[in-house]
Amino acid sequence: MIPDAPGALDLDKLFAARLQAARVRPYLATALFALHTVESRLVPTMAVDRYWRCYVSPSFVDRTPVEELAGVWVHEVSHLLRDHHGRSDRVARERGLTGPGERLRMNIAADCEINDDVFGDGLIRPGGAVEAGSLGLPEGELMEDYLRQFRLGPRTQSMAWLDCGSGADGLAREWELGPDGAYGLSEQERDAVRFRVAQGITGRPGHAPKGWQRWAEEAFHPPQPWRELLGAAVRSAASGPGAGEDYTYGRPSRRSVGVPGAVLPSLRRRPPRVCVVIDTSGSVSDAELGSALLEVAAISHAVGGRRDLITVLPCDAAARIVHPLCRGEGIPLMGGGGTDLRTGFAKALGARPRPDVIVVLTDGQTPWPAAQPPCRTVVGLFPRQRAARSWNEDDPDYVPDSPPVWARVVDIGSSPAAG
């Protein structure tokens, strides 16, 4: 065997590490072997672009044990599977984040999201791997949540070298091959890889951490046009006049100068509070209840990922307990009786603090409040055939009322034209 040239990438060692990663995390094997390796002396360790190329530093491979390299393989492919590049682009647009410093923050936040369940069980944590605890942050949260909780400073100074590529933060690098370079995966091929990985996780429940199980469930329900419409409706309601507004004496009003001896409060903007009322009556199927939890996740993203400002209220003929939004699988959607969402509106409006926006997910077979609530309302309607919309066991001629004109209505599951 002819020895490698000095400084050349040790592919045998690198691919042995990938095989070790696939053995330890078999549900990620399809994704690991879909990555195309590119030798690069411009990356500090290993990095990925959004087209599923993996850029590898030869010196990093030389000095790193196979067991640690296996963990880095899993770390990098996790960025791509969880669409950190696409999510970073969306966050940057929504929050007005620009510049390489903000992209570094996104890379750090993305690492915090995935590193809590990457290592262990045969995968050794490399030195310098980012941990949420090192930033004083809790584990188990999403990149969008972490971004709100830290800024670049003394705690992140040791992470300035971090560069996982555009696959982690969406910002293209000069050393990447770009969309027209060789060996990149098409959008359809990338989706096919994610689908196969999701199949592997859901097909063997209990073999993957909960974070990956949640990811797999959502991968089977990719964003649809009605989710974009629902998200846009919630954002519009949450940003409307009166939503998320309150008076404060923390910063006196400029009008105070015209009233000597008096201090007037100023109007300030705060993040809007959203209450999601979910119809759990007998006319709503289990599949639709499962879909409702996915819509709740979409609503959370629509208001910037602030789960602490979102509550969920299951309701059939009676309103039940208002649940804070932590994880979707922790919300019990029990019901099965008749439908009267007026009780849900009353329960939501009776909460303290009162929500700025009420989102109702229902099949529409319910009476509606006679008067417009003192907050904005969005209604997501589950699809029903004409006959099903007229169903009532006590009245065969029953036709449910349409949602009131003061509510913004989105047909869940419809085409963009129908939404």
C-alpha positions as CSV (number, residue, x, y, z in Angstrom):
1,M,0.0,0.0,0.0
2,I,1.4,3.4,-1.0
3,P,1.4,5.7,2.0
4,D,-0.5,8.9,1.9
5,A,1.2,12.1,1.0
6,P,2.3,14.3,4.1
7,G,-0.7,16.2,5.4
8,A,-3.3,14.3,3.3
9,L,-6.6,13.4,4.7
10,D,-6.6,10.0,6.5
11,L,-9.8,8.7,4.9
12,D,-9.4,5.2,6.5
13,K,-9.5,6.7,9.9
14,L,-12.3,9.2,9.0
15,F,-14.5,6.5,7.5
16,A,-13.8,4.1,10.4
17,A,-15.2,6.8,12.7
18,R,-18.3,7.2,10.5
19,L,-18.9,3.4,10.7
20,Q,-18.6,3.6,14.5
21,A,-21.1,6.4,14.5
22,A,-23.6,4.4,12.4
23,R,-23.2,1.4,14.7
24,V,-23.9,3.5,17.8
25,R,-26.7,5.5,16.2
26,P,-28.1,3.1,13.5
27,Y,-31.2,5.3,12.9
28,L,-28.8,8.0,11.6
29,A,-26.9,5.7,9.2
30,T,-28.8,6.8,6.1
31,A,-27.9,10.4,6.8
32,L,-24.3,9.7,7.7
33,F,-23.6,7.8,4.5
34,A,-25.4,10.5,2.4
35,L,-22.7,13.1,3.3
36,H,-20.0,13.6,0.7
37,T,-16.5,14.3,2.2
38,V,-14.5,17.2,1.0
39,E,-10.9,17.8,2.3
40,S,-10.3,21.4,3.4
41,R,-7.6,23.1,5.3
42,L,-9.7,26.1,5.9
43,V,-12.1,24.5,8.4
44,P,-11.0,24.2,12.1
45,T,-12.5,20.7,12.6
46,M,-15.4,19.4,10.5
47,A,-18.2,21.5,8.9
48,V,-21.2,20.9,6.6
49,D,-23.0,23.0,4.0
50,R,-26.7,23.0,3.3
51,Y,-26.1,20.7,0.3
52,W,-24.9,17.8,2.5
53,R,-21.1,18.1,1.8
54,C,-18.9,17.5,4.9
55,Y,-15.6,19.6,4.9
56,V,-12.9,18.0,6.9
57,S,-9.6,19.3,8.2
58,P,-6.8,16.7,7.8
59,S,-4.9,17.9,10.9
60,F,-8.0,17.6,13.0
61,V,-8.5,14.0,11.8
62,D,-4.8,13.2,12.6
63,R,-5.0,14.4,16.2
64,T,-8.5,13.2,17.1
65,P,-9.3,9.6,18.3
66,V,-11.8,7.6,16.3
67,E,-14.3,7.6,19.1
68,E,-14.3,11.4,19.2
69,L,-14.5,11.6,15.4
70,A,-17.6,9.4,15.5
71,G,-19.3,11.9,17.8
72,V,-18.4,14.8,15.5
73,W,-19.9,12.9,12.5
74,V,-23.2,12.6,14.4
75,H,-23.0,16.3,15.5
76,E,-22.5,17.6,12.0
77,V,-25.2,15.5,10.4
78,S,-27.6,16.6,13.2
79,H,-27.3,20.2,12.0
80,L,-28.6,19.1,8.5
81,L,-31.3,16.8,9.7
82,R,-32.8,19.5,12.0
83,D,-32.6,22.1,9.2
84,H,-30.6,24.5,11.3
85,H,-29.6,26.4,8.1
86,G,-33.2,27.0,7.1
87,R,-34.3,27.8,10.6
88,S,-31.4,30.3,11.1
89,D,-32.4,32.1,7.9
90,R,-36.0,32.4,9.1
91,V,-34.9,33.6,12.5
92,A,-32.6,36.2,10.9
93,R,-35.4,37.5,8.8
94,E,-38.0,37.6,11.6
95,R,-35.7,39.2,14.2
96,G,-33.6,41.4,12.0
97,L,-30.3,39.6,12.9
98,T,-27.4,40.4,10.6
99,G,-23.7,39.9,10.4
100,P,-21.3,37.1,11.2
101,G,-21.6,37.7,15.0
102,E,-25.3,36.8,14.9
103,R,-24.6,33.8,12.8
104,L,-22.0,32.6,15.3
105,R,-24.7,33.0,18.0
106,M,-27.0,30.8,15.9
107,N,-24.2,28.2,15.5
108,I,-23.7,28.2,19.3
109,A,-27.5,27.9,19.9
110,A,-27.8,25.1,17.4
111,D,-25.0,23.2,19.1
112,C,-26.7,23.6,22.4
113,E,-29.8,22.1,20.9
114,I,-28.2,19.0,19.6
115,N,-25.2,18.3,22.0
116,D,-27.4,17.3,24.9
117,D,-28.2,13.9,23.3
118,V,-25.4,13.4,20.8
119,F,-22.7,12.0,23.0
120,G,-22.6,8.9,25.3
121,D,-23.3,5.2,24.6
122,G,-20.0,4.9,22.7
123,L,-19.6,8.5,21.4
124,I,-17.0,10.5,23.4
125,R,-17.6,14.2,23.8
126,P,-14.7,16.1,22.1
127,G,-12.9,18.8,24.0
128,G,-14.4,22.2,23.5
129,A,-17.9,20.9,22.5
130,V,-20.5,23.5,23.3
131,E,-22.9,22.7,26.2
132,A,-25.9,24.6,27.3
133,G,-24.8,24.3,30.9
134,S,-21.5,26.1,30.2
135,L,-23.6,29.2,29.2
136,G,-25.8,28.8,32.3
137,L,-28.7,27.6,30.1
138,P,-31.1,24.6,30.6
139,E,-30.9,21.5,28.4
140,G,-33.6,20.3,26.1
141,E,-34.6,23.5,24.4
142,L,-34.6,24.5,20.7
143,M,-32.1,26.8,18.9
144,E,-34.7,29.6,18.7
145,D,-35.2,29.4,22.5
146,Y,-31.5,29.6,23.2
147,L,-31.0,32.5,21.0
148,R,-33.1,34.7,23.3
149,Q,-31.2,33.7,26.4
150,F,-27.5,34.7,25.7
151,R,-25.3,37.2,23.9
152,L,-21.7,37.0,22.8
153,G,-19.5,37.9,25.7
154,P,-17.0,36.5,28.2
155,R,-18.8,33.2,28.4
156,T,-18.7,32.7,24.6
157,Q,-15.1,34.0,24.0
158,S,-13.7,30.5,24.0
159,M,-16.2,29.6,21.2
160,A,-15.0,32.2,18.7
161,W,-13.3,29.5,16.7
162,L,-16.5,27.6,16.2
163,D,-17.5,27.1,12.5
164,C,-19.8,24.2,11.6
165,G,-20.4,25.7,8.1
166,S,-23.5,27.0,6.4
167,G,-25.3,23.8,7.3
168,A,-25.4,25.1,10.9
169,D,-26.2,28.8,10.5
170,G,-27.2,29.4,6.9
171,L,-24.3,31.7,6.1
172,A,-22.3,30.6,3.0
173,R,-18.5,30.4,3.4
174,E,-15.9,31.2,0.8
175,W,-14.4,27.6,1.1
176,E,-17.8,25.9,0.3
177,L,-18.5,24.6,-3.1
178,G,-21.9,26.3,-3.3
179,P,-25.1,25.3,-5.1
180,D,-23.4,24.6,-8.4
181,G,-20.5,22.6,-7.0
182,A,-20.1,18.8,-7.3
183,Y,-21.5,16.2,-5.1
184,G,-24.3,18.3,-3.5
185,L,-27.7,16.7,-2.8
186,S,-30.8,18.1,-4.5
187,E,-33.7,19.3,-2.4
188,Q,-35.6,16.2,-3.2
189,E,-32.7,14.0,-2.2
190,R,-32.3,15.8,1.1
191,D,-36.0,15.4,1.9
192,A,-35.7,11.7,1.0
193,V,-32.8,11.2,3.5
194,R,-34.7,13.0,6.2
195,F,-37.7,10.8,5.5
196,R,-35.7,7.6,5.7
197,V,-34.1,8.6,9.0
198,A,-37.5,9.5,10.4
199,Q,-38.8,6.1,9.3
200,G,-35.9,4.4,11.1
201,I,-36.6,6.3,14.4
202,T,-40.4,5.8,14.4
203,G,-40.0,2.1,13.3
204,R,-38.1,1.3,16.4
205,P,-39.6,3.4,19.2
206,G,-37.5,3.6,22.3
207,H,-34.1,3.3,20.5
208,A,-33.7,7.1,20.0
209,P,-33.7,10.0,22.6
210,K,-36.9,11.9,23.0
211,G,-35.6,14.9,21.1
212,W,-35.0,12.7,18.0
213,Q,-38.4,11.1,18.4
214,R,-40.1,14.5,18.4
215,W,-38.1,15.4,15.4
216,A,-39.2,12.3,13.5
217,E,-42.9,12.9,14.2
218,E,-42.6,16.4,12.8
219,A,-40.6,15.2,9.8
220,F,-43.6,13.2,8.8
221,H,-45.6,16.4,8.8
222,P,-43.6,18.9,6.8
223,P,-44.7,22.5,6.7
224,Q,-47.8,22.9,4.5
225,P,-49.3,26.0,2.9
226,W,-52.0,26.2,5.5
227,R,-49.4,26.3,8.3
228,E,-47.8,29.3,6.6
229,L,-51.3,30.9,6.4
230,L,-52.0,30.0,10.1
231,G,-48.7,31.4,11.2
232,A,-49.2,34.6,9.2
233,A,-52.7,35.0,10.7
234,V,-51.3,34.6,14.2
235,R,-48.4,37.0,13.6
236,S,-50.8,39.5,12.1
237,A,-53.1,39.3,15.1
238,A,-50.3,39.4,17.6
239,S,-48.8,42.5,16.0
240,G,-52.1,44.4,15.6
241,P,-53.0,47.5,17.6
242,G,-53.7,46.7,21.3
243,A,-52.0,43.3,21.2
244,G,-49.1,43.1,23.5
245,E,-49.4,46.7,24.6
246,D,-49.5,48.1,28.1
247,Y,-48.7,51.3,30.0
248,T,-45.6,51.6,32.2
249,Y,-44.2,54.3,34.4
250,G,-40.7,52.8,33.8
251,R,-40.3,55.3,31.0
252,P,-42.5,58.4,31.4
253,S,-44.4,59.6,28.4
254,R,-43.1,62.5,26.4
255,R,-46.4,64.2,27.0
256,S,-45.5,64.6,30.7
257,V,-43.6,67.9,29.8
258,G,-47.0,69.4,28.9
259,V,-48.5,68.5,32.3
260,P,-46.2,70.1,35.0
261,G,-46.1,68.2,38.2
262,A,-47.6,65.0,36.7
263,V,-45.8,61.9,35.4
264,L,-47.7,60.2,32.6
265,P,-47.1,56.5,31.7
266,S,-45.9,55.6,28.2
267,L,-47.2,52.8,26.0
268,R,-44.8,49.9,25.7
269,R,-44.7,46.8,23.6
270,R,-44.4,43.4,25.2
271,P,-44.4,39.9,23.6
272,P,-48.1,38.9,23.0
273,R,-49.7,36.1,25.0
274,V,-51.5,33.4,23.0
275,C,-54.1,30.9,24.2
276,V,-54.8,27.9,21.9
277,V,-58.3,26.4,22.4
278,I,-58.4,22.8,20.9
279,D,-61.7,21.2,20.1
280,T,-61.6,17.7,21.7
281,S,-65.3,16.8,21.0
282,G,-66.3,13.4,19.6
283,S,-66.5,14.8,16.1
284,V,-62.8,15.5,16.0
285,S,-60.6,12.5,15.2
286,D,-57.5,11.3,17.0
287,A,-55.5,12.1,13.9
288,E,-56.8,15.7,13.9
289,L,-55.9,16.0,17.6
290,G,-52.4,14.9,16.8
291,S,-52.3,17.4,14.0
292,A,-53.5,20.1,16.4
293,L,-50.4,19.6,18.5
294,L,-48.3,20.2,15.4
295,E,-50.3,23.4,14.7
296,V,-49.5,24.5,18.3
297,A,-45.8,24.0,17.5
298,A,-46.2,26.1,14.3
299,I,-48.0,28.8,16.3
300,S,-45.1,28.8,18.8
301,H,-42.7,29.5,15.9
302,A,-45.0,32.2,14.5
303,V,-44.6,34.3,17.7
304,G,-40.9,33.8,17.9
305,G,-40.5,30.6,19.8
306,R,-41.6,32.0,23.2
307,R,-43.3,28.9,24.6
308,D,-43.7,30.5,28.0
309,L,-46.2,32.9,26.4
310,I,-48.4,30.2,24.9
311,T,-51.1,28.2,26.8
312,V,-53.2,25.3,25.5
313,L,-56.9,24.7,26.6
314,P,-58.6,21.4,25.6
315,C,-62.4,22.0,25.3
316,D,-65.5,20.0,24.2
317,A,-68.8,21.0,25.9
318,A,-66.7,22.1,28.9
319,A,-63.5,23.9,29.2
320,R,-60.7,22.1,31.1
321,I,-57.3,23.0,32.5
322,V,-55.2,25.7,30.9
323,H,-51.8,24.1,30.2
324,P,-48.6,26.0,29.7
325,L,-46.8,25.0,26.5
326,C,-43.6,23.0,27.3
327,R,-43.6,19.9,25.2
328,G,-46.5,18.8,22.9
329,E,-46.6,15.3,24.2
330,G,-47.2,16.5,27.7
331,I,-50.6,18.1,26.9
332,P,-53.6,15.7,27.5
333,L,-56.3,16.2,24.9
334,M,-59.2,14.4,26.6
335,G,-62.8,14.9,25.6
336,G,-65.2,13.1,23.3
337,G,-68.5,14.7,24.2
338,G,-70.4,17.5,22.5
339,T,-69.0,20.8,21.4
340,D,-69.5,24.3,22.9
341,L,-66.4,26.3,22.5
342,R,-68.1,29.3,24.1
343,T,-66.9,27.8,27.4
344,G,-63.4,27.7,26.0
345,F,-63.5,31.4,25.2
346,A,-64.8,32.2,28.6
347,K,-62.1,30.1,30.3
348,A,-59.4,31.7,28.2
349,L,-60.6,35.2,28.8
350,G,-60.8,34.5,32.5
351,A,-57.1,33.6,32.7
352,R,-54.7,36.0,34.3
353,P,-52.9,37.5,32.6
354,R,-55.4,37.6,29.8
355,P,-54.3,36.5,26.4
356,D,-53.8,39.0,23.6
357,V,-54.7,36.4,20.9
358,I,-57.0,33.4,21.0
359,V,-56.4,30.6,18.5
360,V,-59.2,28.0,18.1
361,L,-58.5,24.7,16.3
362,T,-61.9,23.0,15.6
363,D,-64.1,21.3,13.0
364,G,-66.6,24.2,13.3
365,Q,-69.5,22.2,14.8
366,T,-69.9,24.5,17.7
367,P,-71.9,27.6,18.9
368,W,-69.8,30.7,18.8
369,P,-69.7,33.6,21.3
370,A,-72.5,36.2,20.6
371,A,-70.1,39.1,21.2
372,Q,-66.6,39.7,19.9
373,P,-64.0,38.9,22.6
374,P,-61.8,41.8,23.8
375,C,-58.8,40.3,21.9
376,R,-58.0,39.1,18.4
377,T,-59.1,35.7,17.3
378,V,-57.8,33.2,14.7
379,V,-59.8,30.1,13.8
380,G,-58.2,27.0,12.3
381,L,-60.8,24.7,10.7
382,F,-60.2,21.0,10.3
383,P,-61.5,19.8,6.9
384,R,-65.0,18.3,6.7
385,Q,-67.1,17.1,3.8
386,R,-70.4,18.8,3.3
387,A,-72.4,16.0,4.8
388,A,-70.1,15.7,7.8
389,R,-70.4,19.5,8.5
390,S,-74.2,19.0,8.8
391,W,-74.1,16.1,11.3
392,N,-75.9,16.1,14.6
393,E,-77.3,13.0,16.2
394,D,-80.4,14.9,17.5
395,D,-81.1,17.0,14.5
396,P,-80.5,15.6,11.0
397,D,-81.1,19.1,9.4
398,Y,-78.5,20.7,11.7
399,V,-76.1,23.1,9.9
400,P,-73.4,24.5,12.1
401,D,-72.8,28.3,12.3
402,S,-70.0,29.6,10.3
403,P,-67.2,31.2,12.3
404,P,-68.0,34.8,13.2
405,V,-66.9,37.6,10.9
406,W,-64.6,39.0,13.7
407,A,-62.3,35.9,13.5
408,R,-59.6,35.3,11.0
409,V,-60.3,31.9,9.5
410,V,-57.7,29.5,8.0
411,D,-58.8,26.1,6.5
412,I,-56.3,23.5,7.9
413,G,-55.4,21.1,5.2
414,S,-56.6,23.2,2.3
415,S,-54.7,24.4,-0.7
416,P,-53.3,27.9,-0.7
417,A,-56.2,29.1,-2.9
418,A,-58.7,27.8,-0.4
419,G,-57.0,29.2,2.6
